[in-house]
Amino acid sequence: MPAAARLRLAVFLSGSGRTLENLLTWIADGRLDAEIVLVVASREDIRGTAIARNAGLVTQVLDPRQSSAADVSDRAFAACREQHVDLVVLGGYLQLLAIPADYIGRVVNIHPSLLPAFGGKGFHGAAVHRAVIKRGCTVSGCTVHLVDEVYDNGRVLAQHVVPVEASDTPDTLAARVFTAECQLLPTTIQAIVRGDHGALPLPPGVPVAR
């Protein structure tokens, strides 16, 4: 695929940066026709910020403890415009965003459950997996969905199911779900590149691979 056709991604993160690492690996291996042109982190002192800086990526730290939620959103999407970002990917980003009109339908999230089950405010990280096990579910999984201004509410683009074993702890289930996330998120982004999610309003002039 020619370089001009590569989707320009921003990755927003709040923690370890494992999702960022995974996307960088897929891009380096030639399995994902995209480039990460911006990372927005919610804190300086997190592993994800270090990974972004070490990779030489344009990185902006917008700490919600030091600014209002509206200001964080405004500055984050202003940075996206400056870097001509086509698609924003939330990879463990824990802040609710106010999405401006020009990015509606162009923000996706990966969530560690089969939405709409176990989604919403407070359902992130280990809390999701504890709730799944407590409910006695026999399957769980992950979901890639469009982001709107309600936690975990946007249209589902793709899901991957994993079993819940009788011996599972939140940690063992989290590991199984994350393995699925590492496949589902980049393949869904690649489907967007191919135009398989044609309802996503990518900007005029963004090439679509066929």
Secondary structure, DSSP 8 states (H G I E B T S, - for coil): --GGG-EEEEEEESS--HHHHHHHHHHHTTSS-EEEEEEEES-SSSHHHHHHHHTT--EEE--TTSS-HHHHHHHHHHHHHHTT-SEEEESS--S-----GGGTT-EEEEESS-TTTT-STT--THHHHHHHHHHT-SEEEEEEEE--SSTT-S-EEEEEEEE--TT--HHHHHHHHHHHHHHHHHHHHHHHHHTTTTTS---TT-----
